[in-house]
Every structure is written in C-alpha cells, then in structure tokens.
C-alpha cells in the first residue's frame, strides 16, 4: 500500500468529522448542466459512452471522469478491455448561442496507463477550453462540500444512458443527461467506507453511461419557523452491478483531496 494511499485515507477519515459550508438550493433543475457527454469509438467498432464534469483551478480547467473511461481498464478485474479509442469527444456549449460544439481529446497515450489496485477510478484531464465555448464547473461545490451525518432524503446522479451502440451525429447532438435516483442501502456501511461507498437504485436509473457522473445528496434541516434544503456534493459514480441495481461512488472527501492536489 502506497504512502499516498494512506495519506488520502487519513485525510478522508478526518474530513468526515469536519463541518464545511453548505450550498442552499430550491430545486434540482440546474444540476443537469454540470454533466457532460463523453463519447468515442475505435476502428474495431468498440464504442465508449460515459459522463464527466468540469472543475477549474488556478486558471486551468479539468474534465473529471472515471479513470476506466480514459484508459479502458476494468476497475475490479484490472484486465484490458481490448481495442479502445484514441480519441474521446465531449459535447459543450457555445457562448451566446444556445448551440453545442464538440471538444476533441487525444487519449492515445493516456489509455496505456495501467490500472493500479491502490489507485482510484477517477481522472482529472487538463482541457483547453476555446474562447467561444463555455462550461459549467463544480469546483465551488466540491471545495465547500459538507459531509452528511444521516441518510439523505434524496440522491441524484445526472448522466447519459448508453445503449452500447455507435451514436450517430444527430444522437450525439440531441442526447441529454437524465436524472438517476438512488438511496443509501446501509448507513453504517456508508459511514465506515473511507474511500468509496455503495448506492442502490431501481430499474435502469444508473446504468451504463453513468460512469464519471457527479452525485448529489439532498438534505433538509429544520430551524425555528422554517426548513432549509441543502445540496451536498456526493462524489463521482464509477461503476456497479446492474443485475443487483448497485453502483459504486468515489467519496466526495476523496474527490476534494485530489482536487486540492491539482
């Protein structure tokens, strides 16, 4: 086990007991704009469809997604998926037009980074955003996350459902993020998981294509004569078991630690 792994685990455990700033919201209608479609295909026809989000720091912008989206390695088995794209495409908005364009990301070298049992399924890619484009980034919510101390009322993840088929240009343009709802199946398991945790969902709410999607907790607190609805960053969804309707999430504390290291 590496020293860095132990350091991150210690920071995460310490952060579980620290109260951070919270962000007030009235609804979740703004959350879809923070999720971005990632797509790619290889010459053999192997298609990749996933989700990501952006953060900014020190005048640099990063696309954040699951590491296996970038290098094509299965997280649990650490086996090569086989043929994998050299290029990924990300759909982002154009300023003052309401239209979209596509960013091209060369992963021809990144994809050969082998999986490591002591690494985590999350990746920050530095991105140059063209001056005529705009992205919505989550660094404020990540920097000011507030650990929860009880089961949240709602859990949301906004991602792009994949059908394992190559997307046409029209589909790529029109595909929109969908809200997947989930719950914490076991509070004690969540509270004792220092790096990742499990959520449960129904149907195909959080199926293929959600890898890399940001997760959100919604909680409420009740004071004298009023209640307050709070949004908490819940981490990054990186995979799961569709047969059992379970998904795994990188803890928000760990995402913050990695963001602070940028």
N, C-alpha and C positions, 0 to 999 in steps of 0.2 A: 504494500500500500504506500503510495507516494506521500511525501510531506505536504504537498499542495492539497491533496485529497483530505488529509487530516485537518489542515488549516481551514478549508472550506466547511467541513463538517462542524468544526468548533464554532465558527462564526455563525453558521445557520442555527445551531442549538442556542447560542447566546441571544440571537435575534428573536427567538420565539418568546422571550420574556420581556422584550422591549416594546413600548407603545410608541408607534410612529403616527405621523399626521394622517388624517383621513380625507377623502375626497367626497364631497356631497354631490348627489345626483337626484334627479327626479324620476328618470326612467332609463331604459337601456337603448333608446333609439339611436344614440350616437356611437355605440360600440362597434357596429359593423364596419365603420370607416377605417378602423385600425387594423383590420385583417386584409391581407393581400394574397392574391392568387399566384402560386409558383407552378410553372409547368415546363416540361422538357420531354424530348423523345430521342432515342438512339436510332442509328441506322438499321438496327435489327427490329425496330418497332416497339421496343420496351419503353413505355410511357411512364413519366413521373408527374404526379399531380399532388400538390401539398399547399400548405398555408404558411404565411410568415407575417411578421410585423416589424416596424421600424423603430429604432431609437437613435437619438443624437447625443453626442458628447464632444466637447472641445472642437466644435465646428466640423465634426465628422458625422456621417450618417451610416448606420449599420442596418442591414437586413438580418433579422433574427429568425431562425427556424430550427427544426430538429436536425441534428448532425447527420442522421442517416439520409435525409433529403439531399444533402450535399455530396456525401461520399458513397452512397449506395450500399452501405453495410447494414445488415440486420442487427438490431441492438442487442437482442438476447443471445443469439447463436454466434454472432461475430463472424458469419460466413459471407463471402462475396455474393451479391445478387446476380452477378453476371454482367452482361452488356449494360452500359449505363451512359446517359447523355454526356456530351462535353459542354453543353450549354443549357442554362436554365433561363426562362423568361418570366418576368414579373410585371404584372399589369398595374400601372399607376396613373394618376390623373394629370391632366394638363391644366395650367393656370388659366383662370378666367374663361373657360370654355365649356366645362362640364363634360368634356370628352376624355378618353383614355388613350394612353400610348403604352409601349412595351419597353422595359429595360432588358438588355441582354447581359447575362452574367457568365463569364468564362469559368467553368469549374474543371477544366481538363486536367489541371494539376491538383486542385483541392480534392477531387474524387478519389485520389490514390492514398489519401490519409487513412491509415488502417484504424479500425475501432480498437479501443483500449478498455479493458474491464474497469479501470479506475477513472475513466473519463465519463462525461455525461452527455446525453443525447441532446445537445444544444450547441448552436454555432452562430457566431457573430461575423457577418461578412461586410467589410467596408465597401460602401457604394458611393459612387459619384452621381449625384442627382443633377440632371440637366437643369439649367436656369429656367426653362419654360415648364418645368414639372413641379408638382407639389406632393408631399407625402404627409400623412398624419402619424405622428410618432408618440410612443408611450413612455418616454423617459421620466416624465413628471410623476406618473402613476407608480412606476417602478421605484423611483427614488423615495417616494413618500408612502410606500406601502404600509399597511397596518395589519400585523398578524391577528388572526381571529382567535377568540377564546371559547367559541361554541360553534355548533353546526350552523352553517349559513342558511338563510331562508331559501336562497336560490343560487345555483351555479350555472354560468353560461360560458360557452366557448363558441366563437364565430369562425367558421371555416368553410372550405369549398369541398362539397361532396364529390368524390371521384367515382367514375364508373369503369375504370381500367381500360378505357378506350382513348385513342388519339383524339384530341379536341380539334374540331375544325376552327378556322379563324373566327367564324361567327360565334361558336360556342365559347371560345376563349374571351371574346369581347363581351358577351352577354352574361356569363356566369357570375352570380352574385353570392356573397357569403350568407350562410344560413346559421341560425341560432340553434345550437345543440344544448339541451338542458340536461343537467346531471345532479347527483347528490353524493354526499359522503356516506359510504356504507357503514363505516365504523370510525367513530370519533377518536377512540383510543389509538387505533392503528394510525390515523392521520397525525395525531399529536406526537406519536413516538417515531415517526418516519423523518429522519433528519434531512434527506436529500430528495426523495421522490414520494409521491403518495398516489392512492388509487381512488378513482371516482366511478360511479355506476350510472348507467343511462338506459333508456328504453329504445327499442326499435333500432333504427339506423341513425339516431341523433348525432353520434360522434364516430362515424365510421371512417373508411378510407378517404384520404384527402384532408383530414383534420390535423395531420402531423405538422407541428410548428405553430398551431393556433394559440393565441393568448386565452387564458382562462380568467374568469372574473367571479368573485364572491359578492353577493348582495346581502347585507345585514341591516338590521334596524335596532336603534336604541330609543328608549322611551324616557324622556325627562318630564319635568313638571309642565303639564298642559300641552305637550307636543311630542311628536316622534321624529326621529331623524333617520333617513335612509342613507346607507353608506355603500360605496363601491370600493372593493379591495382587489388589487391585482392578485390573481390566483396562481400564476406560473405559466408554464409552456407545456402543452399537450404533445406527447411524443410517440404514442402508440398504445396498443391494447389488445384485447381479446374480443373480437366481435361476436363470437359464439356465446360468450359469457356476459356480454354487454358491460365490459370493464375497460377503462382507459387509464393510462399512467401519465402523471404530470410531474415535471420538474418543479420543485418547490419555488415559490416567489422569492424566498430569502436567498436561495442559491442563485437565481437569476440576478438579483440585486448585487450579490457579491461579484459575480462575473462582469456585470455592467460596470461596477466601481473599478474593476481592474483594467478596463479599456484605456 
